[in-house]
Amino acid sequence: MYSFATLVLAKFVELSPYSETVTFWSAAAPITFFALAISTYVIHGILRDTDNQMKKPHKLGAFTLPNWVIITFMVALIVAEIGGFGILFVGFLSTL
């Protein structure tokens, strides 16, 4: 799903009427969080410490992560992924 989402972002980047800086950050934010999410899957797989990242207590190997860490990451992920795509999509709509 991440690869497909990245291809969709790439098409909207091509069609973006915004400056290179705005377009870059609008695509980079979601792609960064795609990579971070995949990295956490890999880390949990290597550590074999969970079958559900959202299950409390939040474990990372022998460590227990505070709830605020997961909440902060998830809020940032939502803002970056929806915000980045939203900016590119609004730019596309403005060109119609």
C-alpha positions in Angstrom: 0.0 0.0 0.0 2.8 2.4 0.7 4.3 1.9 -2.7 1.0 2.6 -4.4 0.5 5.7 -2.2 3.9 6.9 -3.1 3.1 6.5 -6.8 -0.1 8.5 -6.3 1.9 11.2 -4.6 4.4 11.2 -7.4 1.6 11.9 -10.0 0.3 14.8 -7.9 3.8 16.2 -7.6 4.0 16.2 -11.4 0.8 18.2 -11.5 1.5 20.5 -8.6 1.2 24.3 -9.4 3.1 25.2 -6.2 6.7 26.1 -5.8 9.3 23.4 -5.7 9.8 23.9 -1.9 6.1 23.5 -1.1 5.8 20.5 -3.5 8.9 18.9 -2.1 7.8 19.1 1.6 4.2 18.1 0.7 5.5 14.9 -0.7 8.5 14.4 1.6 6.4 14.5 4.8 4.1 11.5 4.0 6.9 9.5 2.4 9.1 10.0 5.5 6.3 8.7 7.7 5.7 5.7 5.3 9.4 4.9 5.8 9.2 5.3 9.6 6.1 3.1 9.7 7.9 0.4 7.7 10.9 0.7 9.9 8.9 0.1 13.0 7.4 -3.0 11.4 10.9 -4.3 10.7 12.2 -3.5 14.2 9.2 -5.2 15.9 9.7 -8.2 13.5 13.4 -8.5 14.4 12.7 -8.1 18.1 9.6 -10.4 18.0 8.1 -8.2 20.7 4.6 -7.7 19.5 1.9 -8.8 17.1 0.0 -5.5 17.5 1.9 -2.2 17.8 -1.1 -0.4 19.3 -1.7 -3.0 22.1 -0.9 -1.6 25.5 1.7 -1.7 27.0 3.7 -0.5 24.1 6.8 -2.6 24.0 10.0 -2.1 22.1 12.2 -5.0 23.0 12.8 -5.0 26.7 11.5 -1.4 27.0 8.0 -0.1 27.6 7.2 3.1 25.7 5.1 5.7 27.4 1.6 6.2 25.9 2.4 9.8 24.9 5.2 8.6 22.5 2.7 6.5 20.5 0.0 9.2 20.6 2.5 11.9 19.4 3.8 9.7 16.6 0.3 8.8 15.4 -0.8 12.4 15.5 2.3 13.5 13.6 1.8 10.7 11.1 -1.8 11.7 10.5 -1.0 15.4 10.0 1.9 14.6 7.7 0.2 12.0 5.5 -3.2 13.7 5.2 -1.7 17.2 5.2 0.9 16.5 2.6 -1.5 14.8 0.3 -4.2 17.4 0.9 -1.9 20.2 -0.2 -1.0 18.4 -3.4 -4.6 17.5 -4.1 -5.8 21.1 -3.5 -3.1 22.2 -5.9 -4.2 19.8 -8.5 -7.9 20.9 -8.1 -6.8 24.5 -8.6 -5.4 23.6 -12.0 -8.7 22.3 -13.3 
